[in-house]
Amino acid sequence: MLGPISPTSVLLLDANVLLVLLVGLWKPERIPTFKNTETFTEEDFELLTLIVERYQRIATTPHVLTEVS
């Protein structure tokens, strides 16, 4: 079981993880067939959402957003 996260903690997401999150929120069944997320599974997305839910804030960088677009 994962321990508590401080309310001031920020989760920093890199490009691939952010893309899995975005595609999964859109259509989880597309994760294994989408070009840049095909190495991930719907189960990876489910695990990722469990981790993301523990944080109140998510951050990324302009460079990461450029990679995702």
OpenMM code with the backbone's topology and positions (N, CA, C; nanometers):
from openmm import Vec3, app, unit

residues = "MET LEU GLY PRO ILE SER PRO THR SER VAL LEU LEU LEU ASP ALA ASN VAL LEU LEU VAL LEU LEU VAL GLY LEU TRP LYS PRO GLU ARG ILE PRO THR PHE LYS ASN THR GLU THR PHE THR GLU GLU ASP PHE GLU LEU LEU THR LEU ILE VAL GLU ARG TYR GLN ARG ILE ALA THR THR PRO HIS VAL LEU THR GLU VAL SER".split()
positions = [
    Vec3(0.0844, -0.1174, 0.0000),
    Vec3(0.0000, 0.0000, 0.0000),
    Vec3(0.0886, 0.1233, 0.0000),
    Vec3(0.0479, 0.2220, -0.0730),
    Vec3(0.1234, 0.3455, -0.0815),
    Vec3(0.0907, 0.4360, 0.0356),
    Vec3(0.1933, 0.5033, 0.0873),
    Vec3(0.1750, 0.5929, 0.2005),
    Vec3(0.1162, 0.7262, 0.1589),
    Vec3(0.0887, 0.8110, 0.2584),
    Vec3(0.0280, 0.9407, 0.2284),
    Vec3(0.1252, 1.0339, 0.1571),
    Vec3(0.0698, 1.1232, 0.0798),
    Vec3(0.1459, 1.2236, 0.0073),
    Vec3(0.1170, 1.3591, 0.0712),
    Vec3(0.2196, 1.4389, 0.0869),
    Vec3(0.2015, 1.5736, 0.1406),
    Vec3(0.1138, 1.6552, 0.0465),
    Vec3(0.0242, 1.7375, 0.0998),
    Vec3(-0.0629, 1.8189, 0.0142),
    Vec3(0.0150, 1.9174, -0.0731),
    Vec3(0.1391, 1.9435, -0.0367),
    Vec3(0.2194, 2.0365, -0.1168),
    Vec3(0.3018, 1.9642, -0.2225),
    Vec3(0.2939, 1.8332, -0.2274),
    Vec3(0.3700, 1.7569, -0.3256),
    Vec3(0.3126, 1.7762, -0.4655),
    Vec3(0.4023, 1.7812, -0.5611),
    Vec3(0.3636, 1.7990, -0.7005),
    Vec3(0.4168, 1.6798, -0.7785),
    Vec3(0.3327, 1.6246, -0.8635),
    Vec3(0.3734, 1.5130, -0.9488),
    Vec3(0.4193, 1.5702, -1.0826),
    Vec3(0.5445, 1.5450, -1.1180),
    Vec3(0.6000, 1.5922, -1.2440),
    Vec3(0.5932, 1.4780, -1.3449),
    Vec3(0.5220, 1.5003, -1.4545),
    Vec3(0.5038, 1.3968, -1.5554),
    Vec3(0.5902, 1.4239, -1.6779),
    Vec3(0.6553, 1.3184, -1.7250),
    Vec3(0.7332, 1.3259, -1.8475),
    Vec3(0.6411, 1.2977, -1.9665),
    Vec3(0.6938, 1.3118, -2.0858),
    Vec3(0.6127, 1.3059, -2.2082),
    Vec3(0.5366, 1.1744, -2.2240),
    Vec3(0.6051, 1.0611, -2.2150),
    Vec3(0.5377, 0.9331, -2.2385),
    Vec3(0.4282, 0.9066, -2.1363),
    Vec3(0.4573, 0.9350, -2.0109),
    Vec3(0.3587, 0.9117, -1.9050),
    Vec3(0.2399, 1.0067, -1.9215),
    Vec3(0.2672, 1.1311, -1.9539),
    Vec3(0.1594, 1.2267, -1.9763),
    Vec3(0.0725, 1.1838, -2.0935),
    Vec3(0.1348, 1.1343, -2.1982),
    Vec3(0.0589, 1.0892, -2.3147),
    Vec3(-0.0282, 0.9680, -2.2809),
    Vec3(0.0246, 0.8744, -2.2031),
    Vec3(-0.0558, 0.7591, -2.1593),
    Vec3(-0.1759, 0.8086, -2.0794),
    Vec3(-0.1531, 0.9053, -1.9923),
    Vec3(-0.2629, 0.9597, -1.9122),
    Vec3(-0.3682, 1.0254, -2.0008),
    Vec3(-0.3250, 1.1065, -2.0953),
    Vec3(-0.4200, 1.1768, -2.1814),
    Vec3(-0.4976, 1.0823, -2.2726),
    Vec3(-0.4281, 0.9884, -2.3336),
    Vec3(-0.4966, 0.8918, -2.4208),
    Vec3(-0.5900, 0.8050, -2.3374),
    Vec3(-0.5451, 0.7639, -2.2204),
    Vec3(-0.6288, 0.6820, -2.1333),
    Vec3(-0.7537, 0.7532, -2.0857),
    Vec3(-0.7415, 0.8816, -2.0580),
    Vec3(-0.8596, 0.9582, -2.0180),
    Vec3(-0.9562, 0.9753, -2.1337),
    Vec3(-0.9034, 0.9790, -2.2547),
    Vec3(-0.9855, 0.9921, -2.3746),
    Vec3(-1.0512, 0.8588, -2.4077),
    Vec3(-0.9701, 0.7566, -2.4367),
    Vec3(-1.0199, 0.6228, -2.4686),
    Vec3(-0.9145, 0.5207, -2.4264),
    Vec3(-0.9294, 0.4597, -2.3100),
    Vec3(-0.8280, 0.3656, -2.2606),
    Vec3(-0.7968, 0.2510, -2.3574),
    Vec3(-0.8963, 0.2084, -2.4332),
    Vec3(-0.8733, 0.0970, -2.5259),
    Vec3(-0.7789, 0.1351, -2.6402),
    Vec3(-0.7552, 0.2640, -2.6597),
    Vec3(-0.6639, 0.3091, -2.7660),
    Vec3(-0.5169, 0.3065, -2.7245),
    Vec3(-0.4887, 0.2909, -2.5967),
    Vec3(-0.3497, 0.2952, -2.5495),
    Vec3(-0.2604, 0.1962, -2.6242),
    Vec3(-0.2972, 0.0678, -2.6367),
    Vec3(-0.2066, -0.0258, -2.7055),
    Vec3(-0.1997, -0.0060, -2.8571),
    Vec3(-0.2915, 0.0718, -2.9141),
    Vec3(-0.2915, 0.0883, -3.0594),
    Vec3(-0.2477, 0.2276, -3.1036),
    Vec3(-0.2379, 0.3215, -3.0100),
    Vec3(-0.1946, 0.4575, -3.0423),
    Vec3(-0.0436, 0.4568, -3.0639),
    Vec3(0.0029, 0.5240, -3.1673),
    Vec3(0.1441, 0.5181, -3.2086),
    Vec3(0.2431, 0.5369, -3.0936),
    Vec3(0.2272, 0.6403, -3.0153),
    Vec3(0.3267, 0.6714, -2.9127),
    Vec3(0.3014, 0.6071, -2.7765),
    Vec3(0.1952, 0.5291, -2.7650),
    Vec3(0.1682, 0.4618, -2.6374),
    Vec3(0.1564, 0.3105, -2.6535),
    Vec3(0.1928, 0.2588, -2.7693),
    Vec3(0.1707, 0.1168, -2.7975),
    Vec3(0.2505, 0.0216, -2.7078),
    Vec3(0.3526, 0.0718, -2.6383),
    Vec3(0.4281, -0.0145, -2.5462),
    Vec3(0.3617, -0.0233, -2.4093),
    Vec3(0.2520, 0.0507, -2.3901),
    Vec3(0.1799, 0.0513, -2.2631),
    Vec3(0.0475, -0.0238, -2.2774),
    Vec3(-0.0113, -0.0580, -2.1642),
    Vec3(-0.1380, -0.1318, -2.1624),
    Vec3(-0.2427, -0.0510, -2.0847),
    Vec3(-0.3661, -0.0957, -2.0930),
    Vec3(-0.4722, -0.0331, -2.0129),
    Vec3(-0.4442, -0.0501, -1.8635),
    Vec3(-0.3794, -0.1609, -1.8269),
    Vec3(-0.3438, -0.1834, -1.6869),
    Vec3(-0.2401, -0.0805, -1.6411),
    Vec3(-0.1483, -0.0427, -1.7304),
    Vec3(-0.0522, 0.0628, -1.6972),
    Vec3(-0.1251, 0.1938, -1.6697),
    Vec3(-0.2261, 0.2229, -1.7507),
    Vec3(-0.3057, 0.3439, -1.7315),
    Vec3(-0.3778, 0.3392, -1.5969),
    Vec3(-0.4340, 0.2255, -1.5620),
    Vec3(-0.5049, 0.2124, -1.4345),
    Vec3(-0.4098, 0.2354, -1.3177),
    Vec3(-0.2892, 0.1800, -1.3254),
    Vec3(-0.1894, 0.2016, -1.2210),
    Vec3(-0.1493, 0.3486, -1.2160),
    Vec3(-0.1304, 0.4081, -1.3309),
    Vec3(-0.0950, 0.5497, -1.3377),
    Vec3(-0.2029, 0.6371, -1.2730),
    Vec3(-0.3287, 0.6070, -1.2985),
    Vec3(-0.4358, 0.6875, -1.2384),
    Vec3(-0.4372, 0.6736, -1.0861),
    Vec3(-0.4031, 0.5547, -1.0360),
    Vec3(-0.3950, 0.5374, -0.8905),
    Vec3(-0.2857, 0.6256, -0.8316),
    Vec3(-0.1771, 0.6392, -0.9033),
    Vec3(-0.0673, 0.7240, -0.8563),
    Vec3(-0.1049, 0.8716, -0.8685),
    Vec3(-0.1597, 0.9102, -0.9826),
    Vec3(-0.1950, 1.0506, -1.0072),
    Vec3(-0.3005, 1.0993, -0.9084),
    Vec3(-0.3945, 1.0146, -0.8733),
    Vec3(-0.5024, 1.0527, -0.7809),
    Vec3(-0.4507, 1.0940, -0.6437),
    Vec3(-0.3314, 1.0534, -0.6090),
    Vec3(-0.2764, 1.0827, -0.4774),
    Vec3(-0.2206, 1.2246, -0.4678),
    Vec3(-0.2098, 1.2904, -0.5788),
    Vec3(-0.1533, 1.4251, -0.5825),
    Vec3(-0.2623, 1.5279, -0.6111),
    Vec3(-0.2479, 1.6430, -0.5515),
    Vec3(-0.3431, 1.7499, -0.5797),
    Vec3(-0.2988, 1.8336, -0.6981),
    Vec3(-0.1694, 1.8289, -0.7285),
    Vec3(-0.1177, 1.9083, -0.8399),
    Vec3(-0.0306, 1.8217, -0.9303),
    Vec3(-0.0440, 1.8448, -1.0598),
    Vec3(0.0381, 1.7778, -1.1598),
    Vec3(0.1106, 1.8865, -1.2374),
    Vec3(0.2376, 1.8628, -1.2632),
    Vec3(0.3166, 1.9616, -1.3364),
    Vec3(0.3871, 1.8948, -1.4530),
    Vec3(0.4245, 1.9768, -1.5473),
    Vec3(0.5053, 1.9330, -1.6598),
    Vec3(0.5869, 2.0539, -1.7038),
    Vec3(0.6602, 2.0408, -1.8114),
    Vec3(0.7426, 2.1525, -1.8591),
    Vec3(0.7045, 2.1858, -2.0019),
    Vec3(0.7406, 2.3013, -2.0492),
    Vec3(0.7137, 2.3352, -2.1894),
    Vec3(0.7772, 2.2349, -2.2867),
    Vec3(0.8945, 2.1851, -2.2515),
    Vec3(0.9611, 2.0875, -2.3391),
    Vec3(0.8811, 1.9583, -2.3483),
    Vec3(0.8266, 1.9145, -2.2354),
    Vec3(0.7437, 1.7936, -2.2343),
    Vec3(0.6187, 1.8157, -2.3186),
    Vec3(0.5551, 1.9289, -2.3032),
    Vec3(0.4347, 1.9577, -2.3816),
    Vec3(0.4649, 1.9602, -2.5312),
    Vec3(0.5816, 2.0076, -2.5676),
    Vec3(0.6234, 2.0071, -2.7071),
    Vec3(0.6362, 1.8643, -2.7589),
    Vec3(0.6931, 1.7756, -2.6773),
    Vec3(0.7060, 1.6350, -2.7173),
    Vec3(0.5697, 1.5685, -2.7316),
    Vec3(0.4768, 1.6017, -2.6453),
    Vec3(0.3451, 1.5389, -2.6472),
    Vec3(0.2641, 1.5843, -2.7680),
    Vec3(0.2818, 1.7067, -2.8090),
    Vec3(0.2039, 1.7580, -2.9219),
    Vec3(0.2594, 1.7030, -3.0476),
] * unit.nanometer
topology = app.Topology()
chain = topology.addChain("A")
for resn in residues:
    res = topology.addResidue(resn, chain)
    for name in ("N", "CA", "C"):
        topology.addAtom(name, app.Element.getBySymbol(name[0]), res)
